[in-house]
């Protein structure tokens, strides 16, 4: 998601209106005045201020402000100390299975740590036959939430086993030499393949792994994301003295095997949410969103699905927040889909419940703000809390227009509550 820099200006001066014998005091900057000046299509609402409301019960696209709701449901249902798991299994034929559990922070450094742990705890393993990749904890049926299908890393697909946020770092020199675009990630065959097929120009690129790639490699049943994960694990295993003889393949882990290693994510859910709200990663948001149905469904022997996670969040919104279905429509958890539609009234309910976690949001001046930006389609939003002493005052403004007037509107709203 593209980020928009903004400044929340604290204004302390009061307006004074002269009164004469033939004139009455006329209030300035009413909601209607603000809307006339700054809103072509959108709404806004400040909690507790009935005069600061405009089209509050009409639905608009919220973009990344929706991440607040995803964070709220996850923190309450999974718990702040929740950690994702990745499990490794070894069968009697010395095949290694890696079963993904949805960890959104399975980075190159983490994969190296897992491989180092495998070597340290099992020094007799110097080679394996086949590396089997198991992404069966999620059943996404190839469905993604973005309509762009772009090269951008914010457009990357989700999955139960995904590395480096499904964004491939590639460096291309002026002479055409291809290498890794970051020091933490070793050079992988996939980098040269993608650089050549996409005709990448010189420079450092971070590309959506699925962009313009075949959905499946039929010979090994590998998606682009699994090929990336398999090559990265192969390289990091090699750095720990473990070779993969027969390559990588996609296969579910046999139920008869017990885990050789269970890796728990270093970051807790609370720490992930802080980073999510700071950097607005769509990939992280939807991994967390899908994990809601993963945790519920695994008790039933079923994988996570988009639809099941939608049902969980919808149920939470109805039962815990008291939000009517006429006030929102949810497609996914990041805000990337244009089909997400929320009213300002619904958002205030979300923000009131999120108050205990407000400190996880990005601070701008004295206030806490989450932005939502989709400039190509004309979506410019803010949601968060004005601070007034010790009080956190929830606010939301959802603009679905091509003029980005949200900073001016936010300043005007803030001025009214001082």
C-alpha positions as CSV (number, residue, x, y, z in Angstrom):
1,X,0.0,0.0,0.0
2,X,1.4,3.4,-0.9
3,X,2.0,5.6,2.1
4,X,1.1,9.2,2.4
5,X,3.1,11.6,4.6
6,X,1.0,13.9,6.7
7,X,1.2,16.3,9.6
8,X,-1.4,16.8,12.3
9,X,-1.1,20.4,13.4
10,X,-2.2,21.4,16.9
11,X,-4.0,24.7,16.8
12,X,-4.8,26.5,20.1
13,X,-6.1,29.9,18.9
14,X,-9.8,30.6,19.1
15,X,-12.0,32.3,16.5
16,X,-13.6,35.5,17.6
17,X,-16.7,36.7,15.8
18,X,-17.6,40.4,16.0
19,X,-21.2,41.1,17.0
20,X,-23.1,44.3,15.9
21,X,-26.6,45.5,16.5
22,X,-27.7,44.3,13.0
23,X,-25.9,41.0,12.9
24,X,-26.1,37.6,14.6
25,X,-23.3,35.3,15.6
26,X,-22.9,32.8,12.8
27,X,-20.8,29.7,13.6
28,X,-18.0,28.9,11.2
29,X,-16.6,25.6,10.1
30,X,-19.7,23.6,10.7
31,X,-19.7,20.0,9.3
32,X,-21.5,21.3,6.2
33,X,-19.0,24.1,5.7
34,X,-16.1,21.6,6.1
35,X,-17.7,19.2,3.7
36,X,-18.4,21.9,1.1
37,X,-14.7,23.0,1.2
38,X,-13.0,19.6,1.3
39,X,-15.3,16.6,0.6
40,X,-16.4,15.7,-2.8
41,X,-17.3,12.1,-1.9
42,X,-16.8,10.8,1.6
43,X,-17.7,11.2,5.2
44,X,-16.2,11.9,8.6
45,X,-17.1,11.6,12.3
46,X,-15.6,12.5,15.6
47,X,-16.8,10.4,18.6
48,X,-18.8,12.5,21.1
49,X,-19.2,15.5,18.8
50,X,-22.5,15.3,17.1
51,X,-21.7,18.5,15.2
52,X,-18.6,16.9,13.6
53,X,-20.4,14.4,11.5
54,X,-21.0,14.2,7.7
55,X,-22.5,11.2,5.8
56,X,-21.5,9.1,8.8
57,X,-23.9,6.3,7.9
58,X,-22.9,5.9,4.2
59,X,-20.4,3.2,3.2
60,X,-17.1,4.1,1.7
61,X,-13.8,2.2,0.9
62,X,-11.6,2.4,4.0
63,X,-8.3,1.2,2.4
64,X,-5.6,0.4,5.1
65,X,-7.6,1.9,8.0
66,X,-9.3,-1.5,7.9
67,X,-6.1,-3.0,9.4
68,X,-7.3,-1.6,12.8
69,X,-10.3,-4.0,12.7
70,X,-8.1,-7.0,11.7
71,X,-5.7,-6.2,14.5
72,X,-8.5,-5.8,17.1
73,X,-10.1,-9.2,16.3
74,X,-6.8,-11.0,16.2
75,X,-5.6,-9.5,19.5
76,X,-8.8,-10.5,21.2
77,X,-9.3,-13.9,19.7
78,X,-5.7,-15.1,19.5
79,X,-4.1,-13.2,22.3
80,X,-1.3,-10.6,22.4
81,X,1.3,-13.3,23.2
82,X,0.2,-15.6,20.3
83,X,3.1,-16.9,18.1
84,X,3.0,-18.5,14.7
85,X,4.5,-22.0,14.2
86,X,6.6,-23.6,11.4
87,X,7.2,-27.3,11.8
88,X,9.9,-29.6,10.3
89,X,9.5,-33.4,9.9
90,X,11.9,-36.1,8.8
91,X,10.7,-39.4,7.4
92,X,12.5,-42.8,7.3
93,X,13.8,-42.1,3.8
94,X,15.4,-38.9,5.0
95,X,13.0,-36.6,3.2
96,X,12.5,-33.3,5.0
97,X,9.0,-31.8,5.3
98,X,8.5,-28.1,6.1
99,X,4.9,-27.4,7.1
100,X,4.0,-23.7,7.1
101,X,1.8,-22.3,9.8
102,X,1.2,-18.9,8.3
103,X,4.1,-17.0,9.9
104,X,4.2,-13.6,8.1
105,X,7.8,-13.0,9.4
106,X,9.5,-16.0,7.9
107,X,12.4,-14.0,6.6
108,X,15.7,-15.1,5.3
109,X,17.3,-14.6,8.7
110,X,14.5,-16.7,10.3
111,X,14.9,-19.5,7.8
112,X,18.7,-19.4,8.5
113,X,18.0,-19.7,12.2
114,X,15.6,-22.7,11.6
115,X,18.2,-24.4,9.5
116,X,20.9,-23.7,12.1
117,X,18.7,-25.2,14.8
118,X,18.1,-28.3,12.6
119,X,21.9,-28.8,12.2
120,X,22.7,-28.1,15.9
121,X,20.0,-30.5,17.3
122,X,20.6,-33.2,14.6
123,X,24.3,-33.1,13.8
124,X,24.0,-36.5,12.0
125,X,21.9,-35.0,9.2
126,X,24.3,-33.8,6.5
127,X,22.0,-34.5,3.6
128,X,18.3,-35.1,2.8
129,X,16.8,-36.6,-0.3
130,X,13.8,-34.5,-1.2
131,X,12.6,-31.2,0.4
132,X,8.8,-31.4,0.6
133,X,6.9,-28.2,1.1
134,X,3.5,-28.3,2.9
135,X,1.2,-25.3,2.6
136,X,-2.0,-27.2,3.4
137,X,-2.8,-25.2,6.5
138,X,-4.4,-22.6,4.2
139,X,-6.8,-23.4,1.3
140,X,-6.9,-20.3,-0.7
141,X,-7.7,-21.9,-4.1
142,X,-5.5,-19.3,-5.9
143,X,-7.8,-16.5,-4.8
144,X,-6.2,-13.2,-4.0
145,X,-7.7,-9.9,-2.9
146,X,-6.0,-7.4,-5.2
147,X,-7.4,-6.4,-8.5
148,X,-4.1,-5.0,-9.7
149,X,-1.9,-8.2,-10.0
150,X,1.0,-5.8,-10.2
151,X,4.8,-6.2,-9.7
152,X,4.5,-4.3,-6.4
153,X,5.4,-6.1,-3.2
154,X,2.2,-4.9,-1.5
155,X,0.3,-7.0,-4.1
156,X,2.1,-10.2,-3.1
157,X,-0.1,-13.4,-2.5
158,X,-0.7,-14.9,0.9
159,X,0.0,-18.5,1.8
160,X,0.7,-20.9,4.7
161,X,4.3,-21.2,3.7
162,X,5.7,-17.9,2.4
163,X,9.1,-16.3,2.9
164,X,10.2,-12.7,2.9
165,X,6.6,-11.5,2.6
166,X,6.5,-13.1,-0.9
167,X,8.6,-10.3,-2.2
168,X,11.7,-11.2,-4.2
169,X,14.8,-8.9,-3.9
170,X,16.7,-8.8,-7.2
171,X,19.7,-6.7,-8.1
172,X,20.6,-6.1,-11.8
173,X,23.8,-4.4,-12.8
174,X,24.3,-2.3,-15.9
175,X,26.2,-5.3,-17.4
176,X,23.1,-7.5,-16.8
177,X,24.6,-9.5,-13.9
178,X,21.8,-10.6,-11.5
179,X,22.2,-11.1,-7.8
180,X,20.3,-10.8,-4.5
181,X,18.9,-7.3,-3.8
182,X,19.7,-7.6,-0.1
183,X,22.6,-9.0,2.0
184,X,20.3,-11.2,4.2
185,X,19.0,-13.2,1.3
186,X,21.4,-15.5,-0.7
187,X,21.4,-15.5,-4.5
188,X,18.7,-17.9,-5.7
189,X,18.1,-19.4,-9.2
190,X,14.7,-17.8,-9.2
191,X,16.2,-14.3,-9.2
192,X,17.9,-14.8,-12.5
193,X,14.9,-16.5,-14.0
194,X,12.5,-13.7,-12.9
195,X,15.0,-10.9,-13.9
196,X,15.3,-12.4,-17.4
197,X,11.6,-13.2,-17.9
198,X,10.5,-9.8,-16.7
199,X,13.3,-7.9,-18.5
200,X,14.2,-6.1,-15.3
201,X,16.3,-2.9,-15.9
202,X,19.4,-2.2,-13.9
203,X,18.7,-1.4,-10.3
204,X,17.4,-3.0,-7.1
205,X,13.9,-4.4,-7.3
206,X,11.6,-6.0,-4.8
207,X,8.9,-7.7,-6.8
208,X,5.7,-9.6,-6.1
209,X,6.7,-13.2,-6.5
210,X,3.6,-14.1,-8.4
211,X,3.7,-11.3,-10.9
212,X,3.5,-12.6,-14.5
213,X,4.5,-16.1,-13.2
214,X,2.8,-19.4,-14.1
215,X,0.4,-20.3,-11.3
216,X,1.9,-23.8,-11.0
217,X,5.0,-25.7,-12.1
218,X,3.2,-28.9,-13.1
219,X,6.3,-31.1,-12.8
220,X,6.5,-30.4,-9.0
221,X,3.2,-28.8,-8.3
222,X,4.9,-25.7,-7.0
223,X,3.4,-22.2,-6.9
224,X,5.9,-19.3,-7.4
225,X,5.7,-18.7,-3.6
226,X,6.6,-22.3,-2.8
227,X,9.4,-22.4,-5.3
228,X,10.8,-19.2,-3.6
229,X,10.5,-20.8,-0.2
230,X,12.0,-24.1,-1.3
231,X,15.0,-22.4,-2.9
232,X,15.6,-20.2,0.2
233,X,15.4,-23.2,2.6
234,X,17.8,-25.2,0.3
235,X,20.3,-22.4,0.3
236,X,20.1,-21.8,4.0
237,X,20.4,-25.6,4.7
238,X,23.6,-25.6,2.5
239,X,25.0,-22.9,4.7
240,X,24.6,-25.2,7.6
241,X,26.2,-28.2,5.9
242,X,23.0,-29.9,4.8
243,X,22.6,-30.7,1.1
244,X,19.3,-31.4,-0.7
245,X,19.9,-34.2,-3.2
246,X,16.6,-34.5,-5.2
247,X,15.2,-30.9,-5.2
248,X,12.0,-29.6,-3.9
249,X,8.4,-30.7,-4.3
250,X,5.0,-29.9,-2.8
251,X,3.4,-32.6,-0.6
252,X,1.4,-32.8,2.6
253,X,3.1,-34.0,5.7
254,X,2.1,-37.6,6.5
255,X,-0.1,-37.7,9.6
256,X,2.1,-40.5,11.1
257,X,5.1,-38.3,11.4
258,X,6.0,-36.4,14.6
259,X,7.6,-33.0,14.4
260,X,11.4,-32.9,14.5
261,X,11.4,-29.1,15.1
262,X,8.7,-26.7,16.1
263,X,9.8,-23.1,15.4
264,X,7.7,-20.5,17.2
265,X,7.9,-17.0,15.7
266,X,10.2,-14.7,17.6
267,X,7.7,-11.9,17.4
268,X,4.5,-12.1,19.4
269,X,1.2,-11.1,17.7
270,X,1.3,-7.8,19.6
271,X,4.7,-7.0,18.2
272,X,3.5,-8.0,14.7
273,X,0.5,-5.7,15.0
274,X,2.7,-2.8,16.0
275,X,4.8,-3.3,12.9
276,X,1.6,-3.8,10.8
277,X,0.1,-0.5,11.9
278,X,3.5,1.3,11.5
279,X,4.3,0.0,8.0
280,X,0.9,-1.0,6.7
281,X,1.9,-4.3,5.2
282,X,-1.0,-5.9,3.3
283,X,0.7,-9.3,3.4
284,X,1.1,-9.3,7.1
285,X,-2.5,-8.1,7.6
286,X,-4.0,-10.9,5.6
287,X,-1.7,-13.6,7.1
288,X,-3.1,-12.5,10.5
289,X,-6.6,-12.4,9.1
290,X,-6.3,-15.9,7.7
291,X,-4.8,-17.2,11.0
292,X,-8.2,-16.5,12.6
293,X,-9.8,-19.3,10.7
294,X,-6.6,-21.4,10.8
295,X,-6.8,-21.6,14.6
296,X,-10.5,-22.3,14.7
297,X,-10.5,-24.7,11.8
298,X,-7.6,-26.9,12.8
299,X,-9.7,-28.1,15.8
300,X,-12.1,-29.3,13.1
301,X,-9.5,-30.7,10.8
302,X,-9.9,-28.1,8.2
303,X,-7.6,-25.5,6.7
304,X,-8.0,-21.7,6.8
305,X,-10.0,-20.1,4.1
306,X,-10.8,-16.5,3.1
307,X,-14.5,-17.2,3.6
308,X,-14.1,-18.6,7.1
309,X,-12.0,-15.7,8.2
310,X,-14.6,-13.3,6.8
311,X,-17.3,-15.1,8.8
312,X,-15.3,-14.8,12.0
313,X,-14.7,-11.1,11.6
314,X,-18.3,-10.5,10.5
315,X,-19.5,-12.4,13.6
316,X,-17.2,-10.4,15.8
317,X,-18.4,-7.1,14.4
318,X,-22.1,-8.0,15.0
319,X,-21.8,-9.6,18.4
320,X,-18.9,-7.7,20.0
321,X,-19.2,-4.3,18.4
322,X,-22.9,-4.2,17.7
323,X,-22.3,-3.2,14.1
324,X,-25.2,-3.8,11.7
325,X,-24.5,-5.5,8.4
326,X,-25.8,-2.4,6.6
327,X,-22.8,-0.5,8.0
328,X,-20.1,-2.6,6.5
329,X,-19.0,-5.1,3.9
330,X,-15.8,-7.1,4.4
331,X,-13.8,-8.9,1.8
332,X,-10.4,-9.3,3.4
333,X,-8.3,-8.0,6.3
334,X,-5.8,-5.5,4.7
335,X,-8.0,-2.9,3.0
336,X,-6.5,-3.8,-0.4
337,X,-9.8,-4.8,-1.9
338,X,-12.1,-2.0,-3.3
339,X,-15.1,-4.1,-2.3
340,X,-14.5,-3.4,1.4
341,X,-17.0,-0.8,2.4
342,X,-17.5,0.7,5.9
343,X,-19.4,3.6,7.4
344,X,-17.8,6.1,9.7
345,X,-20.2,5.0,12.4
346,X,-19.0,1.5,12.2
347,X,-15.4,2.7,12.5
348,X,-16.1,4.6,15.6
349,X,-17.3,1.4,17.2
350,X,-14.1,-0.3,16.2
351,X,-11.9,2.5,17.5
352,X,-13.7,2.6,20.9
353,X,-13.0,-1.1,21.4
354,X,-9.4,-0.7,20.2
355,X,-8.5,2.0,22.8
356,X,-6.5,-0.4,25.0
357,X,-4.3,-1.1,22.0
358,X,-4.1,2.5,20.7
359,X,-0.5,2.8,21.7
360,X,0.4,0.3,18.9
361,X,-0.5,2.9,16.3
362,X,1.8,5.4,14.7
363,X,2.1,8.6,16.6
364,X,1.9,11.9,14.8
365,X,2.5,14.8,17.2
366,X,0.3,14.0,20.1
367,X,-2.2,12.0,18.2
368,X,-2.4,8.3,17.0
369,X,-3.3,7.9,13.3
370,X,-3.7,5.1,10.8
371,X,-3.8,6.2,7.2
372,X,-5.4,4.5,4.2
373,X,-4.2,5.4,0.7
374,X,-5.1,4.2,-2.8
375,X,-4.3,7.2,-5.0
376,X,-4.9,5.4,-8.3
377,X,-8.5,4.8,-7.4
378,X,-9.0,7.9,-5.3
379,X,-9.1,6.7,-1.7
380,X,-7.7,8.8,1.1
381,X,-8.5,8.0,4.7
382,X,-7.5,8.6,8.3
383,X,-8.7,6.8,11.5
384,X,-7.4,7.1,15.0
385,X,-7.5,9.2,18.1
386,X,-7.2,12.9,18.9
387,X,-5.5,13.4,22.3
388,X,-7.1,15.8,24.7
389,X,-5.3,15.6,28.0
390,X,-5.5,11.9,29.0
391,X,-8.6,11.4,26.8
392,X,-8.4,9.6,23.4
393,X,-11.1,10.9,21.1
394,X,-11.8,8.5,18.2
395,X,-12.1,10.0,14.7
396,X,-12.4,8.7,11.2
397,X,-12.6,10.3,7.8
398,X,-13.1,8.3,4.7
399,X,-12.6,10.2,1.4
400,X,-13.3,8.3,-1.9
401,X,-12.3,11.1,-4.3
402,X,-9.3,12.1,-6.4
403,X,-8.5,15.2,-4.4
404,X,-6.5,14.4,-1.2
405,X,-7.9,16.9,1.2
406,X,-7.7,14.7,4.3
407,X,-4.8,16.5,6.0
408,X,-6.7,19.9,5.8
409,X,-9.9,18.2,7.0
410,X,-8.1,16.5,9.8
411,X,-6.6,19.8,11.0
412,X,-10.0,21.5,10.8
413,X,-11.7,18.7,12.8
414,X,-8.9,18.7,15.4
415,X,-9.2,22.5,15.8
416,X,-12.8,22.1,16.7
417,X,-12.3,19.8,19.7
418,X,-9.5,21.7,21.4
